[in-house]
Amino acid sequence: MIQFITHSNERYDHVEGAKLALQGGCRWIQLRMKDAMEIDFLRAAKKIRRLCDEYHATFILDDHVEWVGLTGADGVHLGKNDMPVDEARKILG
C-alpha cells in the first residue's frame, strides 16, 4: 500500500494534495503539518477525514495523539523522537 504524506507548496495546500493523491488511487493519507497552529491543523484534518471517508482510505495524523479522537483519524504516526508508544496507547485507549 502506498502512503501519501501531506505537504504544501506554491501550487497545493495539504488538503488539495491529499485530494489529488486520493483521486490518483492512494488509500493511506498521513497529515503532516509540523509547524501549523492547532486551529489550522484541525481544520485541515477534518477536511481530509471527509475526503478519506469518500475514497475509503485510511487517515493518519503525524505526531498528534491527542487529536485522533477529535478529528476522527484512524491512528497516529509516532517517530523516534515523539511520544513513547505505551503512553500513546494509554491516551488512545
C-alpha positions as CSV (number, residue, x, y, z in Angstrom):
1,M,0.0,0.0,0.0
2,I,1.3,3.5,-0.8
3,Q,1.1,6.2,1.8
4,F,0.9,9.9,0.9
5,I,2.3,12.3,3.5
6,T,0.8,15.7,3.0
7,H,2.9,18.8,2.4
8,S,2.2,22.2,0.9
9,N,3.9,24.1,-1.9
10,E,3.2,27.1,-4.1
11,R,0.6,25.1,-6.1
12,Y,-1.2,22.9,-3.5
13,D,-2.0,23.0,0.2
14,H,-2.3,19.9,2.4
15,V,-5.9,19.3,1.7
16,E,-5.6,19.7,-2.1
17,G,-2.6,17.5,-2.1
18,A,-4.4,14.8,-0.2
19,K,-7.4,15.0,-2.6
20,L,-5.1,14.6,-5.6
21,A,-3.4,11.6,-4.1
22,L,-6.8,10.0,-3.3
23,Q,-8.0,10.7,-6.8
24,G,-4.9,9.0,-8.1
25,G,-5.6,5.8,-6.2
26,C,-3.8,6.3,-2.9
27,R,-5.7,4.9,0.1
28,W,-3.5,5.9,3.0
29,I,-3.0,9.6,3.9
30,Q,-0.9,11.0,6.7
31,L,-1.5,14.6,7.7
32,R,1.9,16.1,8.5
33,M,1.8,19.8,9.4
34,K,4.8,20.2,11.8
35,D,4.7,23.9,12.5
36,A,1.0,24.6,12.0
37,M,-1.2,26.3,14.6
38,E,-3.7,23.9,16.2
39,I,-6.8,25.5,14.5
40,D,-5.2,25.2,11.1
41,F,-4.2,21.6,11.7
42,L,-7.6,20.6,13.0
43,R,-9.4,22.4,10.1
44,A,-7.3,20.5,7.5
45,A,-7.7,17.2,9.4
46,K,-11.5,17.4,9.4
47,K,-11.5,18.1,5.6
48,I,-9.1,15.3,4.9
49,R,-11.1,12.9,7.1
50,R,-14.1,13.6,5.0
51,L,-12.1,13.0,1.8
52,C,-10.7,9.8,3.2
53,D,-14.2,8.6,4.0
54,E,-15.3,9.4,0.5
55,Y,-12.4,7.4,-1.0
56,H,-12.5,4.6,1.6
57,A,-9.0,5.5,2.7
58,T,-7.1,5.3,6.0
59,F,-6.3,8.6,7.6
60,I,-3.4,9.0,10.0
61,L,-2.1,12.1,11.9
62,D,1.5,12.8,12.3
63,D,2.5,13.1,16.0
64,H,-0.7,14.4,17.5
65,V,-2.1,11.6,19.5
66,E,-4.3,14.0,21.5
67,W,-6.2,15.0,18.3
68,V,-7.0,11.5,17.0
69,G,-10.4,11.4,18.7
70,L,-11.2,15.0,17.9
71,T,-10.5,14.6,14.1
72,G,-11.8,11.0,13.6
73,A,-8.4,9.9,12.4
74,D,-7.7,6.2,12.2
75,G,-4.5,6.5,14.0
76,V,-1.2,8.3,14.5
77,H,2.3,8.1,13.3
78,L,5.0,8.4,16.0
79,G,8.6,9.0,15.1
80,K,11.6,8.0,17.2
81,N,11.7,11.4,18.9
82,D,7.9,11.5,19.6
83,M,5.8,10.2,22.5
84,P,6.5,6.6,23.6
85,V,4.1,4.1,22.1
86,D,2.9,2.9,25.6
87,E,2.0,6.5,26.5
88,A,0.1,6.9,23.2
89,R,-1.8,3.7,23.8
90,K,-2.9,5.0,27.2
91,I,-4.3,8.1,25.5
92,L,-6.0,6.3,22.7
93,G,-7.4,3.5,24.8
